[in-house]
Amino acid sequence: MERRTIGAAALSVGAIGLGCMPMSWAYSTSRQRGEESLRAVHRALDAGSSLLDTADMYGPFTNELLLGRVLKERRADAFVSTKVGLLVGDQHIVANGRPGYVRRACDASLRRLQTDVIDLYQLHRADPEVPVEETWGAMAELVRAGKVRALGLGAVGARSSRRPGARLHDATIRQLERVQQVFPVSAVQAELSVWSPEALETLLPWCEARGVGFLAAMPLGNGFLTGTLTPGQGFEADDLRARHPRFTAEMMAANQPIVAGLRRVARRHGEHVTPAQVALAWVLGRGRQVIPVPGAKRERWVTENAAAAGLRLTDEDLAEIAGLPPAQGSWD
Ligand SMILES: NC(=O)c1ccc[n+]([C@@H]2O[C@H](COP(=O)([O-])OP(=O)(O)OC[C@H]3O[C@@H](n4cnc5c(N)ncnc54)[C@H](OP(=O)(O)O)[C@@H]3O)[C@@H](O)[C@H]2O)c1
């Protein structure tokens, strides 16, 4: 697989990573399969998808524990990317960016991951109660202590409230400008996909201008862009899509033209090429800094997604995707 080099620490990773979240979090727990997930992680490493993206809050904790079982055997093949700063309660998630907490959380992640260094340590969300410089300073100390190789920042999400008239990534860019004064940012993680292209306006250009890597989260539109979901199929109550405005039966039906367009492009490249691969190739093509981290827990999807690194979209393909209708349904 093609490799990409990102950030101040010149991190080298396979161009398409693996998002490990669906193995333990956010999607229906009844569909989580431990052993198959383990095989999926091995499959990703075999295919050159070295970047494994997780977070202490996925599970919580069980996603890092699962990766630890693989890393114990194959640390040299993997690039470990985890996150700190969000705590999961019974019915809520809260931010904690206090320096003492960050130090303890890092040690706990290292233990669960069964490694002595985290390649990319990301601040999942800044804590509104703690100046971001303080949190980032504590993370920088972890780099100096050799527990972490590089630092990343998670973008403020689309669900968060915004100042009137503000663009989606204005708040994230303000945070980035502040933390850069303390210690270099090596990567930013934010949603980027065919149906959520907002990062192309300001956030990705900000990264490109500074050599900062861009981890593209949700590159498959939480599965919608793969064309394997059916409008009205319903989601279990613990699946984030049960409350997501784009996953009502009405919005899934309204957004079908986007999947149809990806399918048309896929067909031009051969009968085995899938809409998911076209969606990933499009994200990969947005810039040399971009590393999509498609989430998957099945070996079959991991294999398919890794192969998308070899798919080159033509000008005709790109024009067709650019002409697709914008997605309907939003958090606003
Ligand atoms: N920083 C943040 O705030 C944040 C937020 C969300 C996500 N993320 C990161 O981004 C990663 C990706 O996001 P995501 O997992 O939510 O969304 P995604 O990558 O857009 O979609 C994942 C879904 O697509 C399905 N899928 C994957 N490959 C497929 C294929 N080839 N064909 C058919 N279906 C396929 C998966 O199914 P299976 O699960 O059944 O395999 C899963 O349900 C996460 O794992 C996480 O690391 C970060």
Ligand as a Chemical Component Dictionary entry (heavy atoms), coordinates in Angstrom:
data_LIG
# 
_chem_comp.id                   LIG 
_chem_comp.type                 NON-POLYMER 
_chem_comp.pdbx_formal_charge   0 
_chem_comp.three_letter_code    LIG 
# 
loop_
_chem_comp_atom.comp_id 
_chem_comp_atom.atom_id 
_chem_comp_atom.alt_atom_id 
_chem_comp_atom.type_symbol 
_chem_comp_atom.charge 
_chem_comp_atom.model_Cartn_x 
_chem_comp_atom.model_Cartn_y 
_chem_comp_atom.model_Cartn_z 
_chem_comp_atom.pdbx_ordinal 
LIG N1  N1  N 0  -12.737 11.898 16.436 1  
LIG C1  C1  C 0  -14.027 11.646 16.442 2  
LIG O1  O1  O 0  -14.825 12.348 17.062 3  
LIG C2  C2  C 0  -14.536 10.486 15.665 4  
LIG C3  C3  C 0  -15.904 10.330 15.506 5  
LIG C4  C4  C 0  -16.329 9.231  14.799 6  
LIG C5  C5  C 0  -15.414 8.373  14.275 7  
LIG N2  N2  N 1  -14.078 8.540  14.451 8  
LIG C6  C6  C 0  -13.067 7.613  13.882 9  
LIG O2  O2  O 0  -13.347 7.401  12.523 10 
LIG C7  C7  C 0  -13.459 6.001  12.272 11 
LIG C8  C8  C 0  -14.452 5.766  11.166 12 
LIG O3  O3  O 0  -15.728 6.273  11.483 13 
LIG P1  P1  P 0  -17.007 5.337  11.589 14 
LIG O4  O4  O 0  -16.552 3.972  11.814 15 
LIG O5  O5  O -1 -17.942 5.958  12.541 16 
LIG O6  O6  O 0  -17.692 5.534  10.162 17 
LIG P2  P2  P 0  -17.356 5.036  8.674  18 
LIG O7  O7  O 0  -15.957 4.621  8.555  19 
LIG O8  O8  O 0  -17.852 6.115  7.804  20 
LIG O9  O9  O 0  -18.345 3.781  8.506  21 
LIG C9  C9  C 0  -18.226 2.648  9.306  22 
LIG C10 C10 C 0  -19.366 1.693  8.991  23 
LIG O10 O10 O 0  -19.262 1.272  7.651  24 
LIG C11 C11 C 0  -19.289 -0.163 7.574  25 
LIG N3  N3  N 0  -18.330 -0.559 6.535  26 
LIG C12 C12 C 0  -16.995 -0.367 6.550  27 
LIG N4  N4  N 0  -16.454 -0.779 5.391  28 
LIG C13 C13 C 0  -17.466 -1.250 4.642  29 
LIG C14 C14 C 0  -17.529 -1.806 3.342  30 
LIG N5  N5  N 0  -16.453 -1.933 2.574  31 
LIG N6  N6  N 0  -18.751 -2.188 2.870  32 
LIG C15 C15 C 0  -19.859 -2.071 3.619  33 
LIG N7  N7  N 0  -19.863 -1.523 4.863  34 
LIG C16 C16 C 0  -18.664 -1.119 5.368  35 
LIG C17 C17 C 0  -18.892 -0.653 8.934  36 
LIG O11 O11 O 0  -19.514 -1.890 9.138  37 
LIG P3  P3  P 0  -19.020 -2.959 10.231 38 
LIG O12 O12 O 0  -18.912 -2.185 11.500 39 
LIG O13 O13 O 0  -20.112 -3.954 10.236 40 
LIG O14 O14 O 0  -17.734 -3.528 9.812  41 
LIG C18 C18 C 0  -19.391 0.455  9.849  42 
LIG O15 O15 O 0  -20.736 0.197  10.190 43 
LIG C19 C19 C 0  -13.869 5.414  13.617 44 
LIG O16 O16 O 0  -13.564 4.050  13.727 45 
LIG C20 C20 C 0  -13.063 6.258  14.570 46 
LIG O17 O17 O 0  -11.747 5.736  14.640 47 
LIG C21 C21 C 0  -13.640 9.603  15.122 48 
# 
loop_
_chem_comp_bond.comp_id 
_chem_comp_bond.atom_id_1 
_chem_comp_bond.atom_id_2 
_chem_comp_bond.value_order 
_chem_comp_bond.pdbx_ordinal 
LIG N1  C1  SING 1  
LIG C1  O1  DOUB 2  
LIG C1  C2  SING 3  
LIG C2  C3  SING 4  
LIG C2  C21 DOUB 5  
LIG C3  C4  DOUB 6  
LIG C4  C5  SING 7  
LIG C5  N2  DOUB 8  
LIG N2  C6  SING 9  
LIG N2  C21 SING 10 
LIG C6  O2  SING 11 
LIG C6  C20 SING 12 
LIG O2  C7  SING 13 
LIG C7  C8  SING 14 
LIG C7  C19 SING 15 
LIG C8  O3  SING 16 
LIG O3  P1  SING 17 
LIG P1  O4  DOUB 18 
LIG P1  O5  SING 19 
LIG P1  O6  SING 20 
LIG O6  P2  SING 21 
LIG P2  O7  DOUB 22 
LIG P2  O8  SING 23 
LIG P2  O9  SING 24 
LIG O9  C9  SING 25 
LIG C9  C10 SING 26 
LIG C10 O10 SING 27 
LIG C10 C18 SING 28 
LIG O10 C11 SING 29 
LIG C11 N3  SING 30 
LIG C11 C17 SING 31 
LIG N3  C12 SING 32 
LIG N3  C16 SING 33 
LIG C12 N4  DOUB 34 
LIG N4  C13 SING 35 
LIG C13 C14 SING 36 
LIG C13 C16 DOUB 37 
LIG C14 N5  SING 38 
LIG C14 N6  DOUB 39 
LIG N6  C15 SING 40 
LIG C15 N7  DOUB 41 
LIG N7  C16 SING 42 
LIG C17 O11 SING 43 
LIG C17 C18 SING 44 
LIG O11 P3  SING 45 
LIG P3  O12 DOUB 46 
LIG P3  O13 SING 47 
LIG P3  O14 SING 48 
LIG C18 O15 SING 49 
LIG C19 O16 SING 50 
LIG C19 C20 SING 51 
LIG C20 O17 SING 52 
# 
